[in-house]
């Protein structure tokens, strides 16, 4: 049996109660709030409830968060499926590699490739999509490198302290090839 939650240097795993401190750190890092459209901090209580309910089926919650672990089983980030639409066979994807020193190590690329296999072969999805701010060059490069194609631009979509930004819309068609 294929393990669609492993690829290259990473493995993807579900959230565990021990991840509370990690999530608290990641979700409350104001430096990445703009990328995740976050406006307020998360309490430990809210995050604990989120973890407690993370066992629920993606068909019920319409979302799934998986922790990205490196070869030494150290968490380096997270990948999310959101807006899961089983009828239309699609979902949105978001990814975070938290520490700067863990970026550009191939973890995000491997995590997306694992997610492609899982999404196609386990969830039966036809496509994934991503919404990326026009100035997030690293994310644009990552998604293009892994086969996503830019299919649209949402003009003046994101309000930031510096002004309005466009948001780019990327799609990846999944196949067994």
ChimeraX attribute file (.defattr): number of C-alpha atoms within 10 A of each C-alpha:
attribute: neighborCount
match mode: 1-to-1
recipient: residues
	/A:1	3
	/A:2	8
	/A:3	10
	/A:4	18
	/A:5	19
	/A:6	20
	/A:7	18
	/A:8	14
	/A:9	17
	/A:10	25
	/A:11	23
	/A:12	24
	/A:13	17
	/A:14	15
	/A:15	20
	/A:16	14
	/A:17	13
	/A:18	10
	/A:19	16
	/A:20	19
	/A:21	13
	/A:22	14
	/A:23	20
	/A:24	18
	/A:25	14
	/A:26	20
	/A:27	18
	/A:28	17
	/A:29	13
	/A:30	14
	/A:31	8
	/A:32	14
	/A:33	15
	/A:34	14
	/A:35	16
	/A:36	12
	/A:37	11
	/A:38	14
	/A:39	10
	/A:40	10
	/A:41	12
	/A:42	15
	/A:43	12
	/A:44	14
	/A:45	11
	/A:46	12
	/A:47	18
	/A:48	19
	/A:49	13
	/A:50	14
	/A:51	20
	/A:52	13
	/A:53	12
	/A:54	19
	/A:55	13
	/A:56	13
	/A:57	11
	/A:58	18
	/A:59	12
	/A:60	8
	/A:61	14
	/A:62	15
	/A:63	19
	/A:64	20
	/A:65	20
	/A:66	21
	/A:67	24
	/A:68	27
	/A:69	20
	/A:70	21
	/A:71	11
	/A:72	8
	/A:73	12
	/A:74	12
	/A:75	19
	/A:76	20
	/A:77	24
	/A:78	23
	/A:79	21
	/A:80	16
	/A:81	22
	/A:82	20
	/A:83	15
	/A:84	22
	/A:85	15
	/A:86	15
	/A:87	8
	/A:88	10
	/A:89	15
	/A:90	25
	/A:91	22
	/A:92	18
	/A:93	21
	/A:94	18
	/A:95	21
	/A:96	20
	/A:97	19
	/A:98	17
	/A:99	10
	/A:100	7
	/A:101	9
	/A:102	14
	/A:103	15
	/A:104	12
	/A:105	12
	/A:106	14
	/A:107	24
	/A:108	26
	/A:109	20
	/A:110	21
	/A:111	27
	/A:112	19
	/A:113	19
	/A:114	20
	/A:115	24
	/A:116	25
	/A:117	22
	/A:118	18
	/A:119	21
	/A:120	20
	/A:121	16
	/A:122	11
	/A:123	16
	/A:124	15
	/A:125	23
	/A:126	18
	/A:127	19
	/A:128	23
	/A:129	23
	/A:130	24
	/A:131	20
	/A:132	22
	/A:133	20
	/A:134	17
	/A:135	12
	/A:136	12
	/A:137	10
	/A:138	11
	/A:139	20
	/A:140	21
	/A:141	11
	/A:142	16
	/A:143	21
	/A:144	15
	/A:145	11
	/A:146	15
	/A:147	14
	/A:148	21
	/A:149	17
	/A:150	18
	/A:151	11
	/A:152	12
	/A:153	16
	/A:154	15
	/A:155	12
	/A:156	11
	/A:157	13
	/A:158	16
	/A:159	12
	/A:160	10
	/A:161	6
	/A:162	6
	/A:163	8
	/A:164	12
	/A:165	16
	/A:166	16
	/A:167	20
	/A:168	20
	/A:169	19
	/A:170	21
	/A:171	22
	/A:172	20
	/A:173	15
	/A:174	19
	/A:175	12
	/A:176	7
	/A:177	3
